[in-house]
Protein backbone atom coordinates (compact mmCIF):
# COMPACT_ATOMS: atom_id res chain seq x y z
CA UNK A 1 0.00 0.00 0.00
CA UNK A 2 2.92 2.28 -0.69
CA UNK A 3 3.20 4.89 -3.40
CA UNK A 4 4.25 4.15 -6.94
CA UNK A 5 5.91 7.54 -7.23
CA UNK A 6 9.65 7.68 -7.76
CA UNK A 7 11.78 8.13 -4.67
CA UNK A 8 13.15 11.68 -4.37
CA UNK A 9 16.51 12.08 -2.65
CA UNK A 10 17.66 14.79 -0.28
CA UNK A 11 20.93 15.25 1.55
CA UNK A 12 20.66 12.91 4.52
CA UNK A 13 20.30 14.36 7.98
CA UNK A 14 20.92 12.50 11.19
CA UNK A 15 17.90 10.36 11.98
CA UNK A 16 19.31 7.62 14.18
CA UNK A 17 16.77 6.22 16.60
CA UNK A 18 13.79 7.10 14.41
CA UNK A 19 11.96 3.84 15.17
CA UNK A 20 12.65 3.96 18.92
CA UNK A 21 11.56 7.62 18.99
CA UNK A 22 8.33 6.59 17.28
CA UNK A 23 7.80 3.89 19.91
CA UNK A 24 8.27 6.52 22.63
CA UNK A 25 5.22 8.38 21.31
CA UNK A 26 3.11 5.64 22.90
CA UNK A 27 4.68 6.03 26.35
CA UNK A 28 2.35 7.26 29.07
CA UNK A 29 -0.79 7.05 26.94
CA UNK A 30 -3.97 5.95 28.72
CA UNK A 31 -5.21 2.73 27.11
CA UNK A 32 -8.09 2.05 29.51
CA UNK A 33 -10.80 2.79 26.92
CA UNK A 34 -9.35 0.34 24.37
CA UNK A 35 -10.40 -3.25 23.89
CA UNK A 36 -7.96 -6.07 24.56
CA UNK A 37 -7.44 -6.52 20.80
CA UNK A 38 -6.74 -2.81 20.35
CA UNK A 39 -4.28 -2.77 23.22
CA UNK A 40 -2.57 -5.82 21.75
CA UNK A 41 -2.30 -4.06 18.39
CA UNK A 42 -0.59 -1.04 19.96
CA UNK A 43 1.74 -3.29 21.94
CA UNK A 44 2.64 -5.02 18.67
CA UNK A 45 3.46 -1.64 17.11
CA UNK A 46 5.52 -0.54 20.12
CA UNK A 47 7.44 -3.82 20.32
CA UNK A 48 8.17 -3.74 16.59
CA UNK A 49 9.54 -0.20 16.78
CA UNK A 50 11.71 -1.06 19.79
CA UNK A 51 13.33 -4.06 18.09
CA UNK A 52 16.84 -3.99 16.72
CA UNK A 53 17.47 -4.22 12.99
CA UNK A 54 16.06 -0.92 11.74
CA UNK A 55 18.10 0.54 8.85
CA UNK A 56 18.30 4.20 7.96
CA UNK A 57 16.87 5.10 4.53
CA UNK A 58 16.89 8.24 2.42
CA UNK A 59 15.22 11.30 3.92
CA UNK A 60 12.30 12.28 1.70
CA UNK A 61 10.83 15.79 1.66
CA UNK A 62 11.61 16.40 5.32
CA UNK A 63 10.48 12.95 6.47
CA UNK A 64 12.92 10.50 8.11
CA UNK A 65 12.60 6.93 6.86
CA UNK A 66 13.81 3.66 8.41
CA UNK A 67 13.37 0.05 7.27
CA UNK A 68 13.20 -3.28 9.07
CA UNK A 69 13.20 -6.59 7.24
CA UNK A 70 10.70 -9.26 8.27
CA UNK A 71 12.06 -12.71 7.54
CA UNK A 72 8.59 -14.22 8.02
CA UNK A 73 6.95 -11.97 5.41
CA UNK A 74 10.02 -11.43 3.23
CA UNK A 75 9.19 -7.72 3.18
CA UNK A 76 10.32 -4.49 4.80
CA UNK A 77 8.44 -2.55 7.43
CA UNK A 78 8.73 1.18 6.74
CA UNK A 79 8.78 3.70 9.61
CA UNK A 80 8.45 7.39 8.70
CA UNK A 81 8.54 10.34 11.12
CA UNK A 82 8.16 14.12 10.97
CA UNK A 83 6.66 17.12 12.75
CA UNK A 84 3.17 18.27 11.72
CA UNK A 85 1.93 21.83 12.48
CA UNK A 86 -1.50 20.77 13.71
CA UNK A 87 -3.17 19.23 16.74
CA UNK A 88 -3.63 15.57 17.58
CA UNK A 89 -7.38 16.23 17.79
CA UNK A 90 -7.47 17.65 14.26
CA UNK A 91 -5.61 14.63 12.92
CA UNK A 92 -8.01 12.29 14.72
CA UNK A 93 -11.02 14.10 13.24
CA UNK A 94 -9.41 13.93 9.80
CA UNK A 95 -9.05 10.16 9.99
CA UNK A 96 -12.55 9.83 11.42
CA UNK A 97 -13.94 11.33 8.18
CA UNK A 98 -12.85 8.16 6.39
CA UNK A 99 -11.08 7.46 3.09
CA UNK A 100 -7.70 8.63 4.34
CA UNK A 101 -5.92 6.28 1.92
CA UNK A 102 -7.75 7.71 -1.08
CA UNK A 103 -6.91 11.25 0.08
CA UNK A 104 -3.25 10.76 1.02
CA UNK A 105 -1.94 7.68 -0.80
CA UNK A 106 -0.89 8.56 -4.34
CA UNK A 107 -1.78 5.17 -5.85
CA UNK A 108 -5.08 4.49 -4.04
CA UNK A 109 -7.64 5.27 -6.74
CA UNK A 110 -10.74 4.14 -4.85
CA UNK A 111 -11.71 3.45 -1.25
CA UNK A 112 -15.06 2.10 -0.08
CA UNK A 113 -16.36 1.56 3.44
CA UNK A 114 -18.12 -1.81 3.69
CA UNK A 115 -18.96 -1.82 7.41
CA UNK A 116 -18.88 0.85 10.09
CA UNK A 117 -19.22 0.68 13.86
CA UNK A 118 -19.52 3.83 15.96
CA UNK A 119 -17.49 3.58 19.16
CA UNK A 120 -17.74 5.75 22.29
CA UNK A 121 -15.10 8.43 22.94
CA UNK A 122 -12.14 8.49 22.92
CA UNK A 123 -12.50 6.03 20.03
CA UNK A 124 -13.60 7.01 16.54
CA UNK A 125 -15.33 4.87 13.94
CA UNK A 126 -14.22 1.28 13.41
CA UNK A 127 -14.55 0.42 9.73
CA UNK A 128 -14.07 -2.47 7.31
CA UNK A 129 -12.67 -0.95 4.13
CA UNK A 130 -11.71 -2.05 0.62
CA UNK A 131 -9.18 -0.05 -1.37
CA UNK A 132 -8.07 -0.32 -5.01
CA UNK A 133 -4.42 0.52 -5.75
CA UNK A 134 -3.18 1.32 -9.23
CA UNK A 135 -0.32 -0.77 -10.59
CA UNK A 136 1.87 -0.22 -13.67
CA UNK A 137 0.62 -1.84 -16.89
CA UNK A 138 0.31 -4.72 -17.67
CA UNK A 139 -0.14 -5.74 -14.01
CA UNK A 140 -3.61 -5.88 -12.55
CA UNK A 141 -4.57 -3.32 -9.93
CA UNK A 142 -4.46 -4.51 -6.33
CA UNK A 143 -7.43 -4.88 -4.01
CA UNK A 144 -6.85 -4.65 -0.24
CA UNK A 145 -9.34 -5.32 2.54
CA UNK A 146 -8.61 -4.00 6.02
CA UNK A 147 -10.18 -3.18 9.37
CA UNK A 148 -9.26 0.25 10.74
CA UNK A 149 -9.86 2.05 14.01
CA UNK A 150 -8.63 5.25 15.63
CA UNK A 151 -8.53 6.87 19.06
CA UNK A 152 -7.57 10.17 20.68
CA UNK A 153 -5.96 9.21 23.98
CA UNK A 154 -4.93 11.35 26.95
CA UNK A 155 -1.31 11.11 28.05
CA UNK A 156 0.08 11.25 31.56
CA UNK A 157 1.83 14.61 30.90
CA UNK A 158 -1.49 16.27 29.99
CA UNK A 159 -1.03 15.96 26.24
CA UNK A 160 -2.87 13.89 23.63
CA UNK A 161 -2.01 10.97 21.39
CA UNK A 162 -3.80 10.21 18.13
CA UNK A 163 -3.49 6.60 17.00
CA UNK A 164 -4.92 4.72 14.05
CA UNK A 165 -4.32 1.08 13.17
CA UNK A 166 -5.32 -0.94 10.11
CA UNK A 167 -4.76 -4.62 9.22
CA UNK A 168 -6.22 -7.19 6.86
CA UNK A 169 -8.48 -9.55 8.88
CA UNK A 170 -8.11 -13.32 9.08
CA UNK A 171 -8.39 -15.26 5.79
CA UNK A 172 -11.75 -16.70 6.86
CA UNK A 173 -13.20 -13.28 7.69
CA UNK A 174 -11.70 -11.76 4.55
CA UNK A 175 -13.27 -14.43 2.31
CA UNK A 176 -16.68 -13.99 3.96
CA UNK A 177 -16.67 -10.20 3.59
CA UNK A 178 -15.10 -9.76 0.15
CA UNK A 179 -15.16 -12.63 -2.37
CA UNK A 180 -12.32 -12.73 -4.93
CA UNK A 181 -12.62 -10.44 -7.95
CA UNK A 182 -10.86 -11.53 -11.15
CA UNK A 183 -10.31 -7.90 -12.12
CA UNK A 184 -7.82 -7.46 -9.27
CA UNK A 185 -5.05 -9.23 -7.39
CA UNK A 186 -5.81 -9.42 -3.66
CA UNK A 187 -3.08 -7.81 -1.56
CA UNK A 188 -2.48 -8.20 2.17
CA UNK A 189 -1.98 -5.38 4.66
CA UNK A 190 0.19 -6.69 7.49
CA UNK A 191 0.13 -3.39 9.37
CA UNK A 192 -0.51 0.31 8.88
CA UNK A 193 -0.34 2.51 11.97
CA UNK A 194 -0.16 6.27 12.44
CA UNK A 195 0.81 7.99 15.71
CA UNK A 196 0.73 11.70 16.52
CA UNK A 197 1.79 12.96 19.97
CA UNK A 198 1.02 16.52 21.10
CA UNK A 199 2.74 17.86 24.18
CA UNK A 200 0.85 20.27 26.48
CA UNK A 201 0.92 23.79 25.08
CA UNK A 202 2.46 22.75 21.75
CA UNK A 203 1.00 23.85 18.40
CA UNK A 204 2.38 20.83 16.56
CA UNK A 205 2.70 17.08 16.89
CA UNK A 206 5.43 14.50 16.53
CA UNK A 207 4.02 12.08 13.94
CA UNK A 208 5.04 8.61 12.82
CA UNK A 209 3.71 5.96 10.50
CA UNK A 210 4.71 2.32 10.21
CA UNK A 211 3.49 0.14 7.38
CA UNK A 212 4.02 -3.16 5.62
CA UNK A 213 1.80 -4.37 2.80
CA UNK A 214 2.20 -7.20 0.28
CA UNK A 215 0.90 -6.49 -3.25
CA UNK A 216 1.34 -10.19 -4.11
CA UNK A 217 0.81 -11.36 -7.68
CA UNK A 218 3.71 -11.23 -10.12
CA UNK A 219 5.72 -8.52 -8.37
CA UNK A 220 8.68 -10.17 -6.58
CA UNK A 221 9.15 -9.26 -2.95
CA UNK A 222 12.68 -8.09 -3.73
CA UNK A 223 11.20 -5.46 -6.07
CA UNK A 224 8.61 -4.47 -3.46
CA UNK A 225 11.43 -3.93 -0.97
CA UNK A 226 13.33 -1.74 -3.46
CA UNK A 227 10.42 0.72 -3.65
CA UNK A 228 9.23 0.35 -0.04
CA UNK A 229 10.44 3.85 0.85
CA UNK A 230 7.67 5.28 -1.29
CA UNK A 231 5.28 4.33 1.53
CA UNK A 232 6.53 7.48 3.28
CA UNK A 233 4.53 9.53 0.76
CA UNK A 234 1.42 8.90 2.90
CA UNK A 235 2.92 10.78 5.85
CA UNK A 236 4.35 13.46 3.54
CA UNK A 237 0.93 14.13 1.98
CA UNK A 238 -0.78 13.96 5.39
CA UNK A 239 1.68 16.49 6.81
CA UNK A 240 1.34 18.81 3.82
CA UNK A 241 -2.47 18.77 4.04
CA UNK A 242 -2.26 19.78 7.71
CA UNK A 243 0.27 22.52 7.01
CA UNK A 244 -2.06 24.72 5.00
DOFI-997043 format. One record per residue (C-alpha): y, z, x. Coordinates in steps of 0.001 Angstrom, whole numbers, plus 524288, in hexadecimal, padded with zeros to 5 digits. Layout:
YZX/...
//
This chain:
800008000080000/808EB7FD4F80B65/8131D7F2BD80C7C/810397E4E581096/81D747E3C081715/81DFB7E1AC825B2/81FC27EDBE82E04/82DA07EEEF83360/82F2D7F5A58407D/839C57FEE6844F9/83B9080609851C0/83272811A5850B4/8381481F3084F51/830D782BB2851B8/8287982ECA845E7/81DC38376584B6C/8184F840D98417F/81BBF8384D835DC/80EFF83B4482EB7/80F75849EB83166/81DC284A3082D2C/819C28437D82089/80F3284DC281E7C/81975858648204D/820B88533C81467/816058597980C23/8178A866F08124C/81C608718B8092D/81B8E8693E7FCE8/817408702B7F080/80AAC869E37EBA6/80800873427E063/80AE3869247D5D5/8015985F367DB79/7F35285D547D75D/7E84685FEC7E0E7/7E68B8513F7E2F2/7F50484F7A7E5AD/7F52F85AB77EF45/7E946854F47F5F7/7F027847D57F708/7FBF284DFC7FDB2/7F324855B2806C7/7EC68848ED80A4C/7F998842D680D80/7FDE684E9C81591/7F11284F5C81D0F/7F162840D281FEB/7FF3C8418F82542/7FBD884D4B82DC3/7F021846AE8340D/7F06784153841CD/7EF7F832C28443F/7FC6582DDD83EBB/8021B82291846B4/8106681F1484781/813E9811B5841E6/8202C80977841F9/82C2380F5383B77/82FF4806A18300D/83DB18067C82A4F/84011814CB82D5B/8329781943828EC/8290781FAF83275/81B1081ACE8313B/80E4E820D8835F5/8003081C628343D/7F3328236F83395/7E64281C468338B/7DBD88204F829C9/7CE5C81D7182F19/7C87181F5582192/7D13B8152181B28/7D35B80C9F8271F/7E1D480C6D823EA/7EE79812C18284E/7F60981D05820F6/804A081A5382216/80E75825858224F/81CDE8220182100/8286782B718215E/8372582AD581FDF/842E2831CB81A02/8475F82DCC80C61/85548830BF80789/85122835897FA20/84B21841687F399/83CD3844AB7F1D1/83F62845817E330/844F2837B07E2D4/83921832737EA18/830008397D7E0B5/8370F833B97D4F0/8366B8264D7DB3C/827AD827097DCAA/8266282C987CEFA/82C4081FF97C990/81FE5818F77CDD2/81D2280C0F7D4B5/821B4810F27E1EE/81889807847E8E0/81E227FBC97E1B7/82BEF8004C7E4FE/82A03803F77F34C/81DFE7FCDD7F86D/8216F7EF087FC86/814307E9297F910/8118D7F0377EC29/814997E5AC7E227/8102E7ED0D7D60F/80D7A7FB207D247/808377FFB37C52C/8061780D727C019/7F8EA80E6E7B935/7F8E881CF37B5EF/80352827667B63B/802AD836287B4E9/80EF583E5B7B3BF/80DFF84AD57BBB3/81674857177BAB5/820F18599A7C507/82127859867D096/8179284E3D7CF30/81B608409D7CADF/81307836737C422/80503834617C870/8019F826017C72D/7F65E81C8C7C90D/7FC4C8101E7CE84/7F7FF8026A7D23E/7FFCF7FAA47DC23/7FEC07EC6B7E07C/802067E9877EEB8/805277DBF17F394/7FCFC7D6A07FEBF/7FF227CA9B8074F/7F8CE7BE0980270/7ED947BAFD8013A/7E9967C94A7FF78/7E9087CEFB7F1E4/7F30A7D9367EE26/7EE5F7E7437EE99/7ECEF7F0587E2FE/7EDDA7FF0C7E53C/7EB38809EB7DB86/7F064817807DE5A/7F3958249E7D83C/800FC829F37DBD2/80802836BB7D97D/8148283D0C7DE4D/81ADA84A757DEAE/827BE850CC7E26F/823FC85DAB7E8B7/82C59869497ECBF/82B6686D927FAE2/82BF787B4680051/8390D878B480726/83F8C875267FA2B/83E5B866817FBF8/8364285C537F4C9/82ADB8538B7F828/827E6846CE7F128/819C88426C7F263/8126C836E07ECCC/804358336F7EF24/7FC518277D7EB38/7EDF7824097ED64/7E3E981AD07E7B8/7DAB5822B17DEE2/7CBF6823737E055/7C4618169D7DF3E/7BEC881ACE7D21E/7CC2081E097CC70/7D214811CA7D24A/7C7A0809097CC28/7C95A80F767BEDC/7D82880E027BEDE/7D9DF8009A7C505/7CEAF7F6C17C4C7/7CE437ECBB7CFDE/7D7397E0ED7CEB1/7D2F37D46E7D594/7E11F7D0A77D7B8/7E2DD7DBCD7E16F/7DBEF7E3267EC4A/7DB377F1B37E951/7E17F7F9EB7F3F6/7DFF4808767F652/7EAFA812367F848/7E5D981D45800C1/7F2C18249E8007E/80138822B47FE02/809CC82EC67FEA7/8187F8309C7FF5C/81F3183D5D8032A/82DB98408D802DD/8329B84E0680701/8408885268803FB/845BF85E7380AB8/84F2A8676D80356/85CEC861FA8039B/858DE854F88099A/85D2F847E4803E4/85161840AF8094D/842B7841F880A8B/8389F840908153A/82F308367980FB8/821A283214813AE/8174A8290180E7C/80911827E38126B/8008781CD780DA0/7F3A6815F880FB1/7EEF280AF380709/7E3E38011580898/7E6A27F35280386/7D82D7EFF68053B/7D39D7E20280326/7D4237D87380E7E/7DEBB7DF5181659/7D8477E648821E7/7DBD27F47C823C1/7E0687F16C8318C/7EAAB7E84F82BBE/7EE857F280821A6/7F0A77FC3582CAB/7F92F7F27983413/802D47F1C0828B3/8015F7FFDB82411/80F0A80353828C9/8149D7FAF981DF4/810EF805FA814A4/81D3A80CD28197F/8253C802F7811AD/822C880B5380588/82A20816D880B63/8349080DD2810FF/83736807C0803A6/836868150A7FCF9/8406881A9B80691/8497D80EEA80541/8495680FCC7F65B/84D4581E197F731/857FC81B6680110/8608D813877F7F2/
//
